[in-house]
Amino acid sequence: MAEEVGEEYFDDLVSRSFFQQSSSVQSFFTMHDLINDLAKFVSGKFCVRLEDSDSLNTAIKTRHLSFMKKTDCHAYEKFDDLKYLHTFLPLSLLPIWAGKFRMLDLHHLLHTLQYVRVLNLSRYDIRELPDSISNLIHLRYLDMSYTLIQKLPDSVCILYNLQTLLLSWCLALSELPTDLGKLINLRHLDIRGTKLEKMPPKMGELKDLQTLSDFVLDKDHGDDITELKEFQHLHGTLRIAGLQNIVHAEDALKSNMREKEHLNELILQWGCNSNDSEKDRQVLNNLQPHTNLKELTICSYGSTSFSRWLVHCSSNLVCLRLKRCENILLLPPLGQLPLLKELEIDGLNGVVSIDNEFYADDTCAIKPSFQCLQMLKIKNMLEWEKWSYEGGGFPNLRELRLLKCPKLTGILTLDYFPRLNMLKLCGAGLESVTNISQELILTDLTEIYIDECKKLRSLPEQMQALLPSLQSMSIENCPEMHSFFEGGLPSKLKSVSIRSCKKLIANRVQWSLPRLTSLRHLTVSFEECEAVDSFPEEGLLPFSLTSLWISSLLNLRTIEGELTHLTSLQELTIQMCPELQCLPDEGLQTSLSHLQISECPLLK
């Protein structure tokens, strides 16, 4: 295929340093100035790129034009001499940009560029595409993404040379032309982020499609799922939505998903009104993908259990997301997926307990379980009460997020996460985070964030020894948390935030903050805490602080002179202290570069 040949050429140029991969964005590539100058010299006037200050001064030989767009585009009469142009490519450095295109200008542009092959109109304020688009009989690439267009004219369907049609994030687009199937040379169709509720008829005639971002089934055309059998060359990501509208489960089998070996990601999405559990189960069985699949998402599935292929025929899965499948009662043995790195479980409200079956079943023999898993997110599990680790562990997990699991009680034991880097707990009913082995040292854990854990009383004892690499800790809205135990906080902490933790803040002198010589940022908010008359107390704060944020001291009248000893302080924020009348008599440190005071009406 031409795309594969192009990728080989590009990879060859990268290997020869013609292009260099961006250090910030993996999908971006840059070109050295010397290589860029050489390329412009060799291409001559055949390829022209206009910078912001350049005027349009091109020759009749120019075939490829690109320019930076920062202002509204108008006066397209400048392009009258470019009727042989093959590429019209506006560029923008900004991720979101909307230039103005008057309808008259667009008509003029389309009339002028009759030989154009590549036309990029993305991110322009275009609400309608003229019928005259049909005059561009040589057009192969049309990008209308991020525009306000509501529908495409039917005349698009006679652009028989069109190979790429990009309509992603056209938020007002609600339908595609009925005769889209006539574009038999179309290879790439991107309709992500649109309002489409159904596909045009005879989509199966687009047999050369390599990219199809979405396939949407409506309630009257559920049997259109069979059209997918014709797409044998699909690559990348495919989302199939409206699966509840399939009437006959055997139609899903005709989609021939098991033969689509080049698909990298598959999203299977049922609607919220799915009410036939048995049919949903059969449909999922029949949508078994090829074993090459890397990423899988299942949304709003209505049956009580997942298909066996999810574990036994998905050996190459790297990422799995199970969302809003509210009838599921037990999780399958996902611990046996040998390459799984990311797992998200969201809104499975029928699950009450995660037990040994989560790690392995009688037919599985991989030990240890979850041996490649690096990120685990479990959220919106409103009925989840128990989590057993006895069936296995997470030997290489780096990130653990438990969010909005209010009935999950008991103890979170860190021994099962020896390589954890980040821990986030929000809205969980846990009572303690602890460790069993006194010899356990979590050398990789650098970040802890805990919020709305109303029953949480304690963190592990001897945190200083257990978490020697911890750099950031935030604890918010945990009213039962009372102390950090003997030994205090880990010495390498750089940022600490404590908010609305009544008992913990009452024991703030025991935090032993002056011992934390690496601490730079401290946030303390006294919401729902007992009245505090003065702050900060003598010896409470370390001299290493560069940023201090204090809030909600309702009875505080004065800021103590302790602040004058913070010789490194650069940023100070004081909020919601209605009785505060004055700052320290000694003044503030000259190192301070940013001072923000708000909702302190008595301060003069």
C-alpha positions in Angstrom: 0.0 0.0 0.0 1.1 3.6 -0.7 0.8 4.5 3.0 3.2 1.7 4.0 5.7 2.8 1.3 5.4 6.4 2.5 6.1 5.3 6.1 9.2 3.4 5.0 10.5 6.5 3.2 9.8 8.6 6.2 11.5 6.2 8.6 14.5 6.1 6.3 14.7 9.9 6.4 14.5 9.9 10.2 17.3 7.3 10.4 19.4 9.6 8.3 18.6 12.6 10.6 16.7 14.4 7.8 13.9 14.6 10.4 14.3 14.6 14.2 11.7 13.4 16.7 10.4 16.2 19.0 11.5 15.9 22.6 8.2 17.2 23.8 5.6 15.5 21.6 6.3 12.1 20.3 4.2 12.4 17.1 6.0 15.6 16.1 9.2 15.9 14.1 11.5 18.8 13.4 14.0 19.6 10.8 17.4 21.2 11.4 17.8 24.7 9.9 20.5 23.6 7.6 18.4 20.7 6.3 15.5 23.1 5.9 17.5 25.6 3.9 18.8 22.7 1.7 15.2 21.4 1.1 14.0 24.9 0.1 16.9 25.4 -2.2 16.4 22.1 -4.0 12.6 22.6 -4.3 13.0 26.1 -5.6 9.8 27.8 -6.5 8.0 24.5 -6.9 7.3 24.6 -3.1 6.7 27.9 -1.3 6.1 28.5 2.4 5.0 31.9 3.5 5.9 33.2 7.0 4.0 35.8 8.9 5.7 38.8 7.4 6.0 37.4 3.9 4.1 38.7 0.9 2.7 36.4 -1.7 5.3 36.5 -4.4 5.3 33.2 -6.2 5.8 31.9 -9.7 3.5 30.0 -12.1 5.7 27.0 -11.3 4.5 26.9 -7.7 2.6 23.7 -7.0 2.7 23.4 -3.2 1.9 26.4 -0.9 1.8 26.5 2.9 1.5 29.6 5.1 1.0 30.5 8.8 -2.4 31.6 9.6 -2.8 34.0 12.6 -5.3 36.5 11.3 -8.6 36.3 9.4 -8.0 35.1 5.9 -9.3 37.4 3.2 -8.3 38.9 -0.1 -8.0 35.6 -1.8 -7.6 37.4 -5.1 -3.9 37.2 -4.3 -4.1 33.5 -5.3 -5.4 34.2 -8.8 -2.0 33.4 -10.3 -2.0 30.0 -8.5 -4.5 28.2 -10.5 -2.1 25.3 -11.0 -1.6 24.8 -7.3 -1.7 21.2 -6.1 -1.4 21.8 -2.3 -3.1 24.5 -0.3 -1.9 24.1 3.3 -2.6 26.7 5.9 -0.7 26.0 9.1 -1.2 27.0 12.7 1.1 26.7 15.8 -2.0 26.9 18.1 -4.0 23.8 18.9 -7.3 25.8 18.7 -7.6 28.5 16.0 -10.5 29.8 14.1 -9.9 32.0 11.1 -12.8 33.7 9.2 -13.8 32.6 5.8 -16.4 34.6 4.0 -18.6 32.5 1.7 -17.6 34.7 -1.2 -13.9 34.1 -0.5 -14.5 30.4 -0.3 -16.3 30.4 -3.6 -13.5 32.3 -5.1 -10.8 30.0 -3.7 -12.5 26.9 -5.0 -13.0 28.4 -8.4 -9.3 29.3 -8.6 -7.7 26.1 -7.3 -9.2 23.8 -9.9 -6.1 21.5 -10.0 -5.6 21.2 -6.3 -4.9 17.8 -4.8 -4.5 18.7 -1.1 -6.9 21.2 0.5 -6.8 22.1 4.2 -9.7 24.2 5.5 -9.4 22.9 9.1 -10.0 25.2 12.1 -11.7 27.9 9.9 -15.1 29.4 10.8 -16.8 27.5 8.0 -20.4 26.6 8.4 -21.2 25.5 4.8 -19.2 24.1 2.0 -20.3 25.3 -1.5 -21.5 22.9 -4.2 -18.7 24.1 -6.3 -16.4 21.8 -4.3 -17.4 19.2 -7.0 -15.2 21.2 -9.5 -12.1 20.0 -7.8 -12.0 16.8 -9.7 -8.3 16.1 -8.9 -8.8 16.5 -5.1 -7.3 13.6 -3.1 -7.1 15.1 0.4 -9.8 17.3 2.1 -9.4 18.4 5.7 -12.5 20.1 7.3 -11.8 19.1 10.9 -12.6 21.5 13.7 -15.0 23.6 11.6 -18.6 24.4 12.3 -20.0 22.7 9.2 -23.4 21.0 9.7 -23.5 18.8 6.6 -21.5 18.2 3.5 -23.1 19.0 0.1 -24.1 16.0 -2.0 -21.7 17.2 -4.7 -18.8 15.9 -2.6 -19.8 12.4 -3.6 -18.6 12.9 -7.2 -15.0 13.6 -6.1 -14.0 10.2 -7.3 -10.3 10.7 -6.7 -10.8 11.6 -3.0 -8.7 9.4 -0.8 -8.7 11.2 2.6 -11.7 13.0 4.2 -11.1 14.5 7.7 -14.1 15.7 9.6 -12.9 15.2 13.2 -14.4 17.4 15.9 -16.9 19.1 13.6 -19.2 19.4 16.5 -22.3 20.5 14.5 -22.0 17.7 11.8 -25.0 15.5 12.1 -25.1 13.6 8.9 -23.0 12.4 5.9 -24.1 12.5 2.3 -26.3 9.6 1.2 -24.1 8.7 -1.7 -20.8 8.7 0.2 -20.4 5.1 -0.8 -19.6 6.3 -4.4 -16.2 7.5 -3.2 -14.7 4.1 -4.0 -11.1 5.4 -3.7 -11.6 6.7 -0.2 -9.0 5.3 2.2 -9.3 7.5 5.3 -12.5 8.8 6.9 -12.1 10.5 10.3 -15.4 11.5 11.9 -14.4 11.5 15.6 -16.2 14.1 17.8 -19.2 14.6 15.5 -23.0 14.4 16.1 -23.5 11.5 13.6 -26.2 9.1 14.7 -26.1 6.8 11.7 -23.9 5.9 8.7 -24.9 6.4 5.0 -26.2 3.3 3.2 -23.8 1.1 1.2 -20.7 2.0 3.2 -19.4 -1.5 2.4 -18.6 -0.3 -1.1 -15.6 1.7 0.4 -13.6 -1.5 0.3 -10.2 0.3 0.4 -10.8 2.1 3.7 -7.8 1.9 6.0 -9.0 4.4 8.5 -12.6 4.5 9.8 -12.7 6.2 13.2 -16.4 5.6 13.9 -19.2 3.4 12.8 -22.6 4.4 14.2 -25.7 2.2 14.3 -29.2 3.8 14.7 -32.3 2.0 15.9 -33.6 1.5 12.3 -30.4 0.2 10.8 -28.8 -2.1 13.3 -28.1 -4.7 10.6 -25.7 -2.2 9.0 -23.1 -3.8 11.2 -22.7 -6.4 8.4 -21.2 -3.6 6.2 -18.0 -3.9 8.3 -17.2 -7.2 6.7 -16.0 -5.4 3.6 -13.3 -3.4 5.4 -10.4 -5.9 5.4 -7.7 -3.2 5.5 -8.7 -1.2 8.6 -5.8 0.2 10.6 -5.7 2.4 13.8 -8.8 2.9 15.9 -12.4 1.9 15.2 -15.4 2.8 17.5 -18.6 1.0 16.9 -21.5 2.8 18.6 -25.2 2.0 19.0 -24.6 -1.8 19.5 -27.9 -2.0 21.4 -29.6 -1.4 18.0 -28.5 -4.7 16.6 -31.6 -6.8 16.2 -30.0 -10.2 15.3 -26.9 -11.1 17.2 -25.6 -13.2 14.3 -25.3 -9.9 12.3 -22.4 -9.0 14.6 -20.6 -12.2 13.6 -20.9 -11.1 9.9 -18.9 -8.0 10.6 -15.9 -10.4 10.6 -14.0 -8.6 13.3 -11.7 -11.6 13.9 -10.1 -11.0 10.5 -9.2 -7.4 10.9 -5.6 -8.0 11.9 -4.3 -4.4 11.4 -6.7 -2.8 13.9 -4.8 -1.4 16.8 -7.7 -0.2 19.0 -11.4 -1.1 19.2 -14.2 0.7 21.1 -17.4 -1.2 21.6 -20.2 1.1 22.8 -23.8 0.2 23.7 -26.4 2.8 24.6 -27.8 3.6 28.0 -31.1 2.1 26.9 -29.7 -1.4 26.3 -32.1 -3.8 28.1 -31.5 -7.2 26.6 -28.8 -8.9 28.6 -28.7 -12.1 26.6 -28.6 -10.4 23.2 -25.7 -8.1 24.5 -23.8 -11.2 25.6 -24.2 -12.8 22.2 -23.3 -9.6 20.3 -20.1 -9.3 22.3 -19.2 -12.9 21.7 -19.6 -12.3 18.0 -17.5 -9.2 18.0 -14.3 -11.0 19.0 -11.4 -9.1 17.5 -8.2 -10.3 16.0 -5.5 -11.3 18.6 -3.3 -8.5 17.3 -5.5 -5.9 19.0 -3.6 -3.6 21.5 -6.3 -1.5 23.0 -10.0 -2.4 23.9 -12.8 -0.3 25.4 -16.2 -1.7 26.3 -18.9 0.8 27.2 -22.4 0.4 28.6 -22.5 -3.3 28.0 -25.7 -4.8 29.4 -24.9 -8.4 30.3 -23.8 -9.8 33.6 -20.5 -11.3 32.4 -17.9 -10.6 29.8 -17.0 -13.0 26.9 -14.3 -15.6 27.5 -12.3 -14.2 24.6 -11.6 -11.0 26.7 -9.0 -13.0 28.6 -8.3 -16.2 26.6 -8.0 -14.6 23.1 -6.5 -11.2 23.9 -2.9 -12.0 24.6 -1.6 -8.8 23.0 -3.8 -6.4 24.8 -1.8 -3.5 26.3 -4.7 -1.3 27.4 -8.2 -2.3 28.6 -11.1 0.0 29.6 -14.4 -1.3 31.0 -16.9 1.5 31.5 -20.5 1.8 32.8 -21.2 -1.9 32.4 -23.5 -1.8 35.4 -24.9 -5.3 35.2 -21.5 -7.0 35.5 -21.3 -9.0 38.8 -17.8 -10.5 38.7 -14.6 -9.4 37.0 -12.9 -11.9 34.7 -9.3 -13.1 35.5 -7.7 -10.0 33.9 -4.5 -10.7 35.8 -3.7 -13.3 33.1 -3.4 -10.9 30.3 0.4 -11.1 29.8 1.1 -7.7 28.2 -1.6 -5.6 29.9 -0.1 -2.2 31.0 -3.2 0.0 31.6 -6.5 -1.1 33.1 -9.4 1.2 33.8 -12.6 -0.1 35.5 -15.3 2.6 35.6 -18.9 2.4 36.8 -19.3 -1.4 37.2 -21.9 -0.9 39.9 -22.9 -4.6 40.1 -19.5 -5.6 41.4 -19.4 -5.9 45.2 -16.2 -7.8 45.7 -12.9 -8.2 43.8 -11.6 -11.6 44.8 -9.2 -14.2 43.7 -10.9 -14.7 40.4 -9.7 -11.2 39.3 -6.1 -12.6 39.3 -6.6 -16.1 37.8 -9.1 -18.9 37.4 -8.7 -22.7 37.2 -7.7 -22.6 33.5 -5.0 -19.9 34.0 -1.4 -20.6 35.0 0.5 -17.3 34.6 2.3 -16.3 37.8 2.5 -13.7 39.1 -0.7 -12.0 37.9 -0.7 -8.6 36.3 3.0 -8.9 35.7 3.2 -6.0 33.2 0.4 -3.8 34.6 1.7 -0.2 35.2 -1.5 1.8 35.6 -4.7 0.7 37.5 -7.7 3.1 37.7 -10.9 2.0 39.5 -13.6 4.7 39.7 -17.3 5.2 40.2 -17.7 1.7 41.8 -20.7 2.6 44.0 -21.3 -0.9 45.4 -17.8 -2.2 45.7 -17.1 -3.2 49.3 -14.1 -5.6 49.4 -10.8 -6.0 47.7 -8.8 -9.2 48.3 -5.2 -9.5 47.3 -4.7 -13.1 48.2 -5.0 -14.3 44.7 -2.1 -12.2 43.4 -0.5 -8.8 43.4 0.8 -6.0 41.2 4.6 -6.5 41.0 5.2 -3.7 38.5 2.3 -1.3 39.1 3.4 2.4 38.9 0.1 4.3 39.2 -2.9 3.4 41.4 -6.1 5.5 41.4 -9.1 4.6 43.4 -11.8 7.2 42.8 -15.4 7.5 44.1 -15.7 4.0 45.7 -17.6 5.1 48.8 -18.3 1.6 50.1 -14.8 0.2 49.8 -13.8 -0.2 53.4 -10.9 -1.8 55.3 -7.2 -1.4 54.7 -5.2 -0.7 51.6 -2.0 -2.7 51.9 1.0 -1.3 50.1 2.9 -4.6 50.2 1.2 -5.7 47.0 2.4 -2.7 45.1 6.2 -2.7 45.6 7.0 -0.5 42.6 4.3 2.1 43.0 5.2 5.6 41.9 1.9 7.5 42.4 -1.1 6.8 44.7 -4.4 8.7 44.4 -7.4 8.0 46.6 -10.5 10.1 46.2 -13.9 9.4 47.7 -13.1 5.9 49.1 -14.3 4.5 52.4 -10.9 3.1 53.4 -9.9 3.3 57.0 -6.2 2.9 56.7 -3.2 2.8 54.3 -0.6 0.6 55.7 2.1 -2.0 55.2 2.5 -5.5 56.6 6.2 -6.1 56.2 8.4 -4.0 58.3 11.2 -4.6 55.8 9.2 -3.1 52.9 10.7 0.0 51.4 8.8 1.7 48.5 11.7 3.4 46.9 9.7 4.5 43.8 6.8 6.2 45.4 7.1 9.9 44.9 3.5 11.2 45.0 0.5 10.7 47.2 -2.9 12.4 46.8 -5.8 11.7 49.1 -9.2 13.5 49.0 -12.7 13.0 50.5 -11.7 9.8 52.3 -14.0 10.5 55.3 -13.1 7.4 57.3 -9.4 7.3 56.7 -7.5 7.5 60.0 -3.9 6.8 59.3 -1.1 6.4 56.8 1.7 3.9 57.2 3.9 4.0 60.3 7.5 5.0 59.9 6.7 6.8 56.7 10.2 8.3 56.7 11.8 4.9 56.3 9.0 3.3 54.2 8.7 6.1 51.6 12.2 7.6 51.3 11.6 9.0 47.8 8.3 10.8 48.5 8.3 14.3 47.0 4.7 15.4 46.9 1.8 14.8 49.3 -1.7 16.2 49.4 -4.3 15.3 51.9 -7.7 17.0 51.7 -11.1 16.5 53.4 -10.1 13.7 55.6 -11.6 14.7 59.0 -10.6 11.5 60.8 -6.9 11.6 59.9 -5.1 12.5 63.1 -1.3 12.2 62.7 1.7 11.0 60.7 2.9 8.7 63.5 6.3 8.6 65.1 9.1 9.7 62.8 7.1 12.3 60.9 7.1 12.9 57.2 9.7 11.6 54.7 12.7 14.0 54.5 12.7 14.4 50.7 9.3 16.0 50.5 9.2 19.1 48.3 5.5 19.8 48.3 2.9 19.3 51.1 -0.8 20.3 51.0 -3.2 19.8 53.9 -6.8 21.0 53.6 -9.9 20.5 55.7 -8.3 17.8 58.0 -9.5 19.0 61.4 -7.6 16.5 63.6 -4.5 16.4 61.5 -4.2 20.2 61.5 -4.8 20.3 65.2 -1.6 18.2 65.6 0.4 20.3 63.2 3.3 20.9 65.6 3.9 17.1 65.4 4.5 17.3 61.6 8.2 18.2 62.3 8.3 20.3 59.2 11.7 22.1 60.1 13.3 18.7 59.6 12.2 18.7 55.9 15.1 20.6 54.4 13.9 19.9 50.8 10.3 21.3 51.4 9.6 24.2 49.0 5.8 24.4 48.8 3.3 24.3 51.7 -0.4 24.7 51.6 -2.6 24.7 54.7 -6.3 25.3 54.6 -8.2 25.4 57.9 -11.8 24.8 56.7 -13.9 22.9 59.3 -11.1 23.2 61.8 -11.1 24.5 65.3 -10.5 28.2 65.8 -6.9 29.3 65.4 -5.8 32.6 66.8 -2.3 32.8 65.5 -0.3 31.3 62.7 2.4 30.2 62.1 3.6 29.0 65.5 7.2 29.3 66.4 9.3 26.5 64.9 6.5 25.2 62.7 7.8 26.1 59.3 11.1 25.1 57.6 13.5 27.9 56.3 13.6 26.1 52.9 10.0 27.2 51.9 9.7 29.2 48.7 5.9 29.1 48.5 3.3 29.3 51.3 -0.5 29.3 50.9 -2.7 29.7 53.9 -6.5 29.9 54.0 -9.7 29.9 56.1 -8.3 31.0 59.5 -11.5 32.6 60.6 -10.3 34.0 63.9 -6.7 34.9 62.8 -5.9 38.6 63.7 -2.2 38.7 63.1 0.4 36.9 61.1 3.2 36.0 63.5 6.8 37.2 63.0 7.8 33.6 62.2 7.3 34.5 58.5 10.3 37.0 58.7 12.6 34.0 59.2 11.7 32.4 55.9 14.6 33.9 54.0 13.8 31.8 50.8 10.1 32.7 50.6 9.2 33.9 47.1 5.4 33.5 47.0 2.9 34.1 49.8 -0.9 33.7 49.4 -3.4 34.5 52.2 -7.1 33.9 51.6 -10.3 33.9 53.6 -9.1 35.4 56.9 -11.9 37.8 57.7 -10.4 39.0 61.1 -6.9 39.5 59.9 -5.9 43.1 60.6 -2.1 43.3 60.1 1.0 41.6 58.8 4.2 41.1 60.9 5.6 44.4 62.3 9.0 43.4 61.1 7.7 43.3 57.5 8.1 40.5 55.0 11.2 39.1 53.5 12.8 41.0 50.6 13.0 37.7 48.7 9.2 37.8 48.3 8.3 38.3 44.6 4.6 37.4 44.6 2.1 38.4 47.3 -1.6 37.6 47.0 -4.2 38.5 49.6 -7.9 38.0 49.1 -11.1 37.9 51.2 -9.3 39.7 54.2 -11.5 42.8 54.5 -10.0 44.2 57.7 -6.4 44.1 56.5 -5.0 47.6 55.9 
